[in-house]
Amino acid sequence: MKIKCYSVRLESLRYISEKACKATAFDGSTAIIPKSQVFGRDYEVMKSDAYWISAWILGQKDLQYSGKKEAWFDSENGKMLPTYKVEHHTPELKEKLLSNEINELKK
């Protein structure tokens, strides 16, 4: 099963038992998160420690996070799946030109 996760920058993530961990964000907000919902570190972030945490548990907790960086993980083995983002472009309407000549380029 695919699970949507966000990369969350945290001040600290401490394991308080074998089934739970305590996450502290930079604004001071804290949350107890099940260990099964933390999918490991995000090593692409260099300035601070970031962890992949499932989106649905972040929606239930009062923890500061951003939804900008997301990825999909396999719940059975915990590995990151390829992520594709499809964007549709709708062109803006232009007026019909009567002539295709450019006045500045005429002799």
ZAVEX-7029 format. One line per field, with one value per residue (C-alpha): residue number from 1; residue in one letter; x, y, z. Coordinates in nm, 2 decimals, decimal comma, always signed. Layout:
N
i	c(NUM ...) .
aa	c(a ...) .
x	c(X ...) .
y	c(Y ...) .
z	c(Z ...) .
***
This chain:
107
i	c(1 2 3 4 5 6 7 8 9 10 11 12 13 14 15 16 17 18 19 20 21 22 23 24 25 26 27 28 29 30 31 32 33 34 35 36 37 38 39 40 41 42 43 44 45 46 47 48 49 50 51 52 53 54 55 56 57 58 59 60 61 62 63 64 65 66 67 68 69 70 71 72 73 74 75 76 77 78 79 80 81 82 83 84 85 86 87 88 89 90 91 92 93 94 95 96 97 98 99 100 101 102 103 104 105 106 107) .
aa	c(m k i k c y s v r l e s l r y i s e k a c k a t a f d g s t a i i p k s q v f g r d y e v m k s d a y w i s a w i l g q k d l q y s g k k e a w f d s e n g k m l p t y k v e h h t p e l k e k l l s n e i n e l k k) .
x	c(+0,00 +0,12 +0,15 +0,20 +0,47 +0,61 +0,96 +0,94 +1,24 +1,26 +1,47 +1,48 +1,32 +1,36 +1,24 +1,06 +0,96 +0,99 +0,66 +0,66 +0,88 +0,86 +0,90 +0,99 +0,96 +1,16 +0,86 +0,84 +0,54 +0,57 +0,39 +0,40 +0,42 +0,40 +0,73 +0,55 +0,46 +0,82 +0,99 +1,34 +1,56 +1,55 +1,92 +1,86 +1,81 +2,14 +2,06 +1,88 +1,75 +1,45 +1,24 +0,98 +0,65 +0,32 +0,07 -0,23 -0,06 +0,06 -0,30 -0,40 -0,11 -0,03 +0,32 +0,47 +0,54 +0,53 +0,36 +0,61 +0,82 +0,63 +0,70 +0,52 +0,65 +0,56 +0,40 +0,53 +0,90 +0,93 +1,11 +1,05 +0,85 +0,90 +0,70 +0,56 +0,38 +0,15 +0,08 -0,17 -0,10 -0,40 -0,27 -0,41 -0,63 -0,47 -0,63 -0,62 -0,35 -0,45 -0,09 +0,22 +0,46 +0,67 +0,69 +1,04 +1,19 +1,06 +1,29) .
y	c(+0,00 +0,35 +0,61 +0,98 +1,14 +1,48 +1,58 +1,75 +1,95 +1,89 +2,02 +1,68 +1,33 +1,11 +0,76 +0,74 +0,37 +0,09 +0,20 +0,58 +0,89 +1,25 +1,50 +1,87 +2,13 +2,46 +2,66 +2,46 +2,24 +1,88 +1,56 +1,19 +1,00 +0,62 +0,48 +0,30 +0,64 +0,77 +0,64 +0,75 +1,06 +1,28 +1,31 +1,57 +1,84 +1,98 +2,27 +2,06 +1,71 +1,62 +1,31 +1,15 +1,13 +1,01 +1,28 +1,15 +1,14 +1,50 +1,61 +1,47 +1,62 +1,98 +1,98 +2,25 +2,11 +2,21 +2,03 +2,14 +1,83 +1,51 +1,15 +0,81 +0,52 +0,15 +0,05 -0,31 -0,25 +0,13 +0,21 +0,53 +0,49 +0,69 +1,01 +1,18 +1,51 +1,58 +1,94 +2,05 +2,37 +2,56 +2,83 +3,18 +3,30 +3,53 +3,76 +3,65 +3,83 +3,97 +3,99 +3,79 +4,08 +4,26 +4,63 +4,68 +4,42 +4,57 +4,77) .
z	c(+0,00 -0,08 +0,19 +0,13 +0,34 +0,40 +0,47 +0,82 +0,95 +1,32 +1,61 +1,76 +1,72 +2,03 +2,06 +2,40 +2,37 +2,12 +1,96 +1,98 +1,94 +2,04 +1,77 +1,85 +1,57 +1,56 +1,68 +2,00 +1,91 +2,01 +1,92 +2,00 +1,68 +1,63 +1,52 +1,23 +1,08 +1,06 +0,74 +0,81 +0,75 +0,45 +0,36 +0,09 +0,36 +0,47 +0,71 +0,98 +1,05 +0,84 +0,86 +0,64 +0,83 +0,70 +0,60 +0,77 +1,12 +1,06 +0,99 +1,33 +1,53 +1,61 +1,47 +1,24 +0,89 +0,53 +0,25 -0,02 -0,02 -0,05 -0,14 -0,15 +0,05 +0,04 +0,38 +0,36 +0,32 +0,40 +0,07 -0,13 -0,45 -0,76 -0,74 -1,05 -1,05 -1,34 -1,42 -1,69 -1,89 -2,03 -2,27 -2,25 -2,54 -2,79 -3,05 -3,41 -3,61 -3,95 -4,07 -3,97 -4,06 -3,81 -3,88 -3,71 -3,95 -4,27 -4,50) .
***
